[in-house]
Amino acid sequence: MRWILCGKNDAAALALEYALAQGDEVLAIGGASDDGRDGWQRSFRATAERLEVPFEQPARINDPACIERLADYGADALISIQYEQILRKRLFEQIGCPCLNLHFALLPRHRGVAPIAWAIQSGDREAGVTLHHMVPEIDAGDVIAQRAVKIGNEDTARRVYDAVSAAAFALFRESHPFPPSLLSGRQIQSDA
């Protein structure tokens, strides 16, 4: 398989390592905030460089020249894991492969940024991760799969984040290599 993996932090780094261990080819796309140094999270950029994986940090992923480069790569799928930029309709239309996102929430709840903080602030008893198709509206595409983690009374935001990050990698691993039979099992999100 040929992947474009857009992301940052532990879950993206682990997904990259796993995909390579399966014999996949990966083009890694990182965000501007990734300076290549590990902190409390692993650097996706440092992981890609250590593994000698092609790595890019486009200033604007939706620029026509960048979209053309990504389309020319001929990927079987684009996967986003905590990527910093919003991918736009033009990219989805021109890239020629399924575009999927692992969002750190149980969609349709907590679309957008800081979903774990919102889950805690809202008093939710669980958080989680959703694998979904990407569409122009943020985090609104059809759901493929979800994994929930409990939020306990004594849990810190960090503990919940770490649990959701681990669930995201587990869901990536379980879904790999993202066969058509998995991708066709779509559930439309409902705000009801």
C-alpha positions in Angstrom: 0.0 0.0 0.0 1.0 3.6 -0.6 -0.1 6.1 2.0 0.0 9.8 2.6 0.0 10.1 6.4 -0.7 13.7 7.7 -0.2 14.1 11.4 1.7 14.8 14.5 2.4 13.3 17.9 2.5 9.8 19.3 -0.5 8.3 17.4 0.9 9.4 14.0 4.4 8.3 14.8 3.2 4.9 15.9 1.0 4.6 12.8 4.0 5.4 10.6 6.1 2.8 12.3 3.3 0.2 12.0 2.6 0.9 8.3 6.3 0.6 7.4 6.5 -2.7 9.4 3.7 -4.0 7.1 5.8 -3.1 4.0 3.8 0.0 3.1 5.2 3.0 1.4 4.5 6.2 3.2 4.8 9.9 2.4 4.7 11.7 5.7 3.2 15.2 6.0 3.8 17.1 9.2 2.5 20.4 10.6 4.5 23.6 11.1 4.6 23.2 14.9 6.7 20.0 14.6 10.3 21.1 15.1 11.7 17.6 15.0 12.3 17.3 18.8 10.5 14.9 21.1 8.7 16.5 24.1 5.9 15.0 26.1 4.8 13.7 22.7 7.0 12.0 20.1 7.9 14.2 17.1 6.3 12.8 13.9 9.0 14.6 11.9 11.8 13.0 14.0 10.2 9.6 13.6 10.0 10.0 9.8 13.6 11.2 9.6 14.8 8.4 11.7 13.0 5.9 9.5 14.2 7.7 6.3 10.6 8.3 5.2 10.0 11.1 2.7 8.7 14.0 4.9 7.2 17.3 3.9 5.9 20.3 6.0 3.9 22.3 3.5 2.9 25.8 4.7 -0.4 25.4 3.0 -1.5 21.8 2.1 -4.4 23.1 0.0 -2.2 25.1 -2.4 -2.6 23.8 -6.0 1.1 22.9 -6.3 1.0 20.9 -3.1 -2.2 19.2 -4.1 -0.6 18.3 -7.5 2.4 16.7 -5.7 0.2 14.7 -3.4 -2.0 13.5 -6.4 1.2 12.6 -8.3 2.3 10.4 -5.4 -0.5 7.9 -6.3 -1.5 7.0 -2.8 -4.1 4.3 -2.0 -5.3 6.5 0.9 -4.6 9.6 2.8 -4.9 9.3 6.6 -4.9 12.3 8.9 -4.1 11.9 12.6 -4.1 15.2 14.5 -3.0 17.1 11.4 -2.9 20.8 12.0 -4.4 22.1 8.7 -7.9 21.7 7.4 -8.0 19.8 4.2 -10.3 21.4 1.6 -12.7 20.1 -1.0 -10.3 20.7 -3.9 -7.8 18.4 -2.3 -10.4 15.6 -1.8 -11.5 15.9 -5.4 -8.0 15.9 -7.0 -6.0 13.5 -4.8 -7.7 10.4 -6.3 -7.9 8.3 -3.2 -10.0 7.9 0.0 -9.2 10.6 2.6 -9.7 9.5 6.2 -9.3 11.1 9.6 -8.8 9.7 13.1 -10.5 12.4 15.2 -10.0 12.3 18.9 -13.7 12.3 19.8 -16.8 10.1 19.6 -18.4 12.0 16.6 -20.7 13.7 16.1 -19.9 15.0 19.6 -17.0 17.5 19.9 -16.2 18.2 16.3 -13.2 20.6 15.7 -10.3 21.5 18.0 -9.7 20.4 21.6 -12.3 17.6 21.7 -10.8 16.0 24.8 -11.0 19.2 26.7 -14.6 19.7 25.6 -15.5 16.1 26.6 -14.1 16.8 30.1 -15.6 20.3 30.3 -19.0 18.8 29.3 -18.9 16.2 32.0 -18.8 13.3 29.5 -18.3 9.8 31.0 -16.3 8.7 28.0 -14.1 10.1 25.3 -12.7 8.3 22.3 -11.6 8.3 18.7 -13.5 8.1 15.4 -12.3 6.9 12.0 -14.3 8.8 9.4 -14.3 9.8 5.8 -13.2 13.4 5.3 -15.6 15.9 3.7 -15.4 19.7 3.3 -17.3 20.2 6.6 -15.0 19.7 9.6 -15.2 16.3 11.2 -18.6 15.7 9.6 -17.9 12.7 7.2 -19.4 9.3 7.5 -18.2 7.2 10.4 -16.3 4.0 9.7 -15.4 2.9 13.3 -15.1 4.3 16.8 -13.3 3.3 20.1 -14.4 4.7 23.4 -12.4 5.2 26.6 -13.9 5.9 30.0 -13.4 9.1 31.8 -13.1 8.5 35.6 -13.8 11.0 38.3 -10.1 11.2 39.2 -8.8 11.3 35.6 -6.6 14.2 34.4 -6.8 15.6 30.9 -3.4 14.1 30.3 -4.5 10.6 31.2 -7.6 10.9 29.0 -5.5 12.2 26.2 -3.0 9.4 26.5 -5.8 6.8 26.5 -7.5 8.3 23.5 -4.1 8.5 21.7 -3.5 4.8 22.4 -7.1 4.0 21.2 -6.4 6.0 18.0 -3.3 3.9 17.2 -5.2 0.7 18.1 -8.0 1.7 15.7 -5.4 2.4 13.0 -3.8 -1.0 13.5 -7.2 -2.8 13.5 -8.3 -1.0 10.3 -5.1 -1.4 8.4 -4.9 -1.8 5.4 -8.3 0.0 5.2 -9.9 -2.5 2.7 -12.9 -1.4 0.6 -15.1 -3.6 2.7 -14.2 -1.5 5.8 -14.5 1.8 4.0 -17.9 1.0 2.6 -19.3 0.3 6.1 -20.3 3.9 6.5 -22.6 5.4 9.1 -24.0 8.9 8.5 -23.4 11.2 11.4 -26.5 12.4 13.1 -26.7 15.5 15.3 -30.0 14.3 16.9 
